[in-house]
Amino acid sequence: MQRSLADSRVKFRHLQCFLAVAQFGGVQKAAESLSITQPAVSKTVAELETILGVKLFERGRHGAVPTHAGQLFMPHASACVSALRQGVDLLARAEGAVAATLEIGILPTIAAALAPPVLKLFAVEWPRVIVRLATGSNAELLERLKAGSIEFAVGRLADPERMVGLNFEQLFSEPLVAVVRAGHPLATGSGLPAMLLDGYTVVVPPFGTLIRQSAESLLAAWGVPPLAAFVEVLSVSTGRALALENDAVWFVPQSAVEYELKHGMLVRLPLPFAGTEEPVGLIRRSDTQPSPVGHALIDALRTVARQRMAAAAEPAKAPKRRRAAR
């Protein structure tokens, strides 16, 4: 088929359905995300395959997997949809209506600490924006980013094979800490024998996550033998409840419990060493550019990240100033 004829026949709905099936790995979930019927999605994808003259998905009992042609087409389809949304955003802003709908991903362990100050700063420039925050594991956010369902993500640097086609810009680093409720028996005293963990529930991040690897390294350095029983959870609210109600020892990134530590609800265990530092950063696709509203939110992220780094460095500088004043 001639390229000019194919170009004229490809519609926005074709690209939407194609990207949704690629993202969710099947027609059913794609249809639910688009609020249309499964037959409509199947028909639209079939139309696109006919127009392009290629097979875009291999379909089987495990869902729909993009073919080589589908993988080649995906970044261009995503870029086209993104460019159209940017144009609509600019026109809407000029008319003073709701300026945009911005969809981004963020790890649940850093969302509570980062989202409030970032969105507060962002709203000064863009007061009429619908922001959709998608939370999930780092691997899930990377897949959604590659599929084009989110514009960018705030997460952690993954293994090289997972970062193909993506750029990582470090924003700040945060330690993994072990926390318990205020008044917990393990929170008293300067020493903390690792064997005392046997009497309490230990809550760790899910297997396969980067922060789980950090937790295992921290436990090993502490001299804790392999745990016979533990609870795996990524949900911050569930981990908090277990620590507060079940006397659990919770291994969690510090930013996830900043509020509770500040208000004395949770306390850090007196570990004999510092927790491991993990980089948190902005993750973007290398083949697309952020929309104007996306640029504004990224600027707000960078500003808040600089403020966090400055605040973290301040306690280390304070003793030097006191010694100089003597």
SERO-456330 format. One record per residue (C-alpha): residue number from 0; residue in one letter; x, y, z. Coordinates in steps of 0.001 Angstrom, whole numbers, plus 500000, padded with zeros to 6 digits. Layout:
// SERO-456330
pos/code/c1/c2/c3
NUM/A/X/Y/Z
...
END
This chain:
// SERO-456330
pos/code/c1/c2/c3
0/M/500000/500000/500000
1/Q/501213/503494/499192
2/R/502435/505409/502232
3/S/500366/508535/501492
4/L/497173/506468/501332
5/A/498003/504689/504603
6/D/498780/508016/506286
7/S/495374/509414/505392
8/R/493517/506374/506702
9/V/495218/506071/510129
10/K/493010/507779/512712
11/F/493540/508815/516321
12/R/491271/505991/517525
13/H/493520/503461/515760
14/L/496558/504714/517653
15/Q/494681/504848/520975
16/C/493519/501247/520687
17/F/496912/500017/519495
18/L/498729/501664/522415
19/A/496160/500461/524959
20/V/496428/496827/523821
21/A/500235/497088/523894
22/Q/500161/498579/527391
23/F/497719/496147/528990
24/G/498699/493060/527011
25/G/495179/492195/525971
26/V/491922/493430/524467
27/Q/489772/493169/527602
28/K/491825/495504/529813
29/A/492433/497831/526876
30/A/488687/498101/526310
31/E/488099/498827/530011
32/S/490733/501577/530004
33/L/489154/503216/526940
34/S/485558/502679/528135
35/I/484554/500892/524924
36/T/483644/497297/524094
37/Q/486114/494497/523397
38/P/484769/493938/519843
39/A/485314/497637/519113
40/V/488952/497410/520201
41/S/489549/494228/518195
42/K/487927/495733/515104
43/T/489929/498961/515378
44/V/493262/497143/515760
45/A/492366/494868/512825
46/E/491601/497965/510725
47/L/495011/499414/511604
48/E/496771/496165/510667
49/T/494951/496191/507319
50/I/495868/499816/506670
51/L/499536/499253/507518
52/G/499717/495866/505842
53/V/501466/494251/508820
54/K/500557/492134/511841
55/L/500941/494194/514999
56/F/500178/491575/517683
57/E/500647/487883/518301
58/R/497476/486729/520039
59/G/497281/483736/522330
60/R/496057/482453/525669
61/H/498467/484804/527451
62/G/497126/487900/525724
63/A/498412/490083/522918
64/V/502156/490591/522471
65/P/503490/493169/519978
66/T/505225/491674/516953
67/H/508500/493086/515676
68/A/506486/495397/513435
69/G/504363/496419/516409
70/Q/507456/497234/518457
71/L/508827/499367/515621
72/F/505543/501218/515257
73/M/504896/501770/518980
74/P/507234/504742/519722
75/H/505984/506614/516652
76/A/502336/506018/517541
77/S/503036/507206/521075
78/A/504864/510308/519821
79/C/501942/511142/517506
80/V/499382/510878/520320
81/S/501608/512895/522636
82/A/502091/515659/520052
83/L/498336/515948/519471
84/R/497700/516195/523217
85/Q/500323/518951/523508
86/G/498579/520985/520813
87/V/495195/520584/522487
88/D/496735/521567/525834
89/L/498146/524804/524432
90/L/494865/525795/522784
91/A/492899/524999/525934
92/R/495249/527072/528053
93/A/494931/530003/525662
94/E/491154/529830/526010
95/G/491369/529798/529813
96/A/489663/526428/530174
97/V/491038/523325/531818
98/A/494498/523417/530324
99/A/495478/519776/530237
100/T/495285/516295/531598
101/L/498723/515170/532725
102/E/499360/511503/533478
103/I/502545/510605/535336
104/G/503829/507682/537371
105/I/505385/507771/540818
106/L/506515/505153/543306
107/P/504094/504821/546243
108/T/507007/504942/548697
109/I/507942/508480/547641
110/A/504569/509869/546524
111/A/503417/511097/549945
112/A/506592/513105/550561
113/L/507107/514418/547031
114/A/503649/514984/545529
115/P/502304/517674/547926
116/P/505141/520225/547573
117/V/505571/519538/543845
118/L/501874/519933/543009
119/K/501602/523029/545194
120/L/504443/524688/543286
121/F/503140/523451/539930
122/A/499624/524848/540527
123/V/500987/528383/540723
124/E/501788/528304/536993
125/W/499124/525830/535847
126/P/496063/526218/538104
127/R/493646/524372/535797
128/V/495142/520965/535145
129/I/493890/517458/535797
130/V/496862/515509/537161
131/R/496561/511741/537256
132/L/499142/510080/539505
133/A/499676/506408/538745
134/T/501475/504466/541470
135/G/503057/501053/541192
136/S/506311/499162/541367
137/N/509294/500511/539474
138/A/508964/497777/536838
139/E/505270/498566/536319
140/L/505967/502277/535903
141/L/508678/501607/533323
142/E/506323/499423/531282
143/R/503602/502065/531370
144/L/506115/504693/530309
145/K/507288/502624/527354
146/A/503671/502019/526313
147/G/502981/505753/526377
148/S/500213/505713/529002
149/I/502188/508075/531254
150/E/504318/511039/530186
151/F/507145/510421/532629
152/A/507813/508640/535909
153/V/509519/509372/539203
154/G/511282/506179/540183
155/R/514579/504385/540565
156/L/517320/503452/538137
157/A/516673/499899/536967
158/D/518866/497269/535338
159/P/520274/498294/531927
160/E/517962/495983/529967
161/R/514905/497622/531553
162/M/516210/501123/530787
163/V/516508/500658/527007
164/G/514908/503682/525337
165/L/514658/505569/528631
166/N/516633/508388/530256
167/F/517248/508712/534005
168/E/517941/512061/535685
169/Q/518768/511729/539369
170/L/516806/514086/541613
171/F/517962/513033/545093
172/S/519000/510033/547153
173/E/517226/508592/550154
174/P/518176/505986/552744
175/L/516321/502808/553581
176/V/515455/502816/557278
177/A/513988/500416/559821
178/V/511118/501962/561790
179/V/508832/500917/564644
180/R/506063/502624/566557
181/A/506923/505113/569269
182/G/507419/503269/572564
183/H/508290/499980/570846
184/P/510579/497786/573017
185/L/513237/497731/570284
186/A/513352/501532/570116
187/T/514902/501904/573574
188/G/518609/501762/574320
189/S/521640/502412/572139
190/G/522289/498838/571076
191/L/520005/496577/569080
192/P/520947/492882/568912
193/A/519796/491457/565616
194/M/518482/488338/567342
195/L/515702/490405/568914
196/L/513983/490612/565519
197/D/512810/487041/566008
198/G/510081/488215/568332
199/Y/508465/490646/565904
200/T/506911/490718/562451
201/V/509356/492024/559852
202/V/507869/493963/556930
203/V/509967/494257/553761
204/P/509389/495455/550173
205/P/508273/492841/547603
206/F/510810/490460/546097
207/G/512330/491756/542861
208/T/512113/495438/543756
209/L/515232/497549/544116
210/I/514400/498514/547692
211/R/514015/494815/548580
212/Q/517622/494288/547502
213/S/518639/497187/549739
214/A/516662/495740/552646
215/E/518353/492357/552266
216/S/521769/494021/552150
217/L/520953/496008/555277
218/L/519749/492905/557143
219/A/522852/490950/556115
220/A/525158/493751/557260
221/W/523275/493807/560567
222/G/524042/490118/561030
223/V/520454/488914/560692
224/P/520186/485303/559428
225/P/517732/484541/556612
226/L/514239/485380/557842
227/A/511973/482397/558440
228/A/508844/484551/558288
229/F/508125/488046/557032
230/V/505496/490176/555290
231/E/506062/491554/551795
232/V/504200/494747/550946
233/L/504707/497808/548732
234/S/501684/499705/550072
235/V/502764/502480/552416
236/S/499415/502567/554217
237/T/499555/498831/554924
238/G/503148/498965/556135
239/R/502285/501893/558394
240/A/499329/500015/559889
241/L/501444/496934/560585
242/A/504100/499028/562310
243/L/501594/500969/564411
244/E/499164/498173/565262
245/N/501196/494926/565099
246/D/504533/496088/566544
247/A/506141/495222/563201
248/V/509681/496243/562227
249/W/509243/497988/558882
250/F/512071/498398/556357
251/V/511023/501320/554166
252/P/512503/504293/552262
253/Q/512755/507248/554621
254/S/510643/509564/552440
255/A/507649/507237/552854
256/V/507553/507855/556618
257/E/508718/511480/556853
258/Y/505407/512659/558275
259/E/505232/509893/560892
260/L/508857/510428/561950
261/K/508366/514192/562202
262/H/505278/513826/564400
263/G/506677/511059/566582
264/M/504318/508311/565468
265/L/507200/506175/564211
266/V/510867/506158/565224
267/R/513980/504894/563499
268/L/515705/501929/565048
269/P/519202/502681/566362
270/L/521018/500687/563709
271/P/524793/500467/564158
272/F/525308/501797/560605
273/A/523609/504020/558073
274/G/521024/502622/555705
275/T/521796/502240/552027
276/E/521211/505288/549827
277/E/519085/504740/546728
278/P/518838/507311/543896
279/V/515405/508642/542998
280/G/515037/510294/539637
281/L/513010/511469/536686
282/I/512562/508774/534028
283/R/511573/509806/530505
284/R/511414/508208/527097
285/S/514340/509158/524893
286/D/512184/509403/521743
287/T/509642/511967/522995
288/Q/509612/515440/524501
289/P/507445/516515/527452
290/S/504351/518605/526807
291/P/504370/522234/528022
292/V/502447/521218/531130
293/G/504816/518285/531597
294/H/507798/520647/531403
295/A/506261/522774/534151
296/L/505787/519794/536459
297/I/509329/518610/535770
298/D/510629/522064/536735
299/A/508648/521840/539979
300/L/510109/518380/540636
301/R/513645/519673/540167
302/T/513024/522632/542465
303/V/511604/520465/545263
304/A/514436/517937/544802
305/R/517027/520704/545259
306/Q/515238/521847/548399
307/R/515269/518302/549790
308/M/518966/517912/549107
309/A/519715/521253/550755
310/A/517640/520346/553815
311/A/519369/516963/554103
312/A/522803/518608/553947
313/E/521985/521286/556550
314/P/522345/519073/559689
315/A/525812/518032/558552
316/K/526886/521674/558203
317/A/525464/522833/561549
318/P/528162/521298/563830
319/K/530900/522909/561747
320/R/529344/526331/562220
321/R/529073/525805/565993
322/R/532720/524783/566254
323/A/533803/527835/564264
324/A/531877/530130/566606
325/R/533708/528917/569698
END
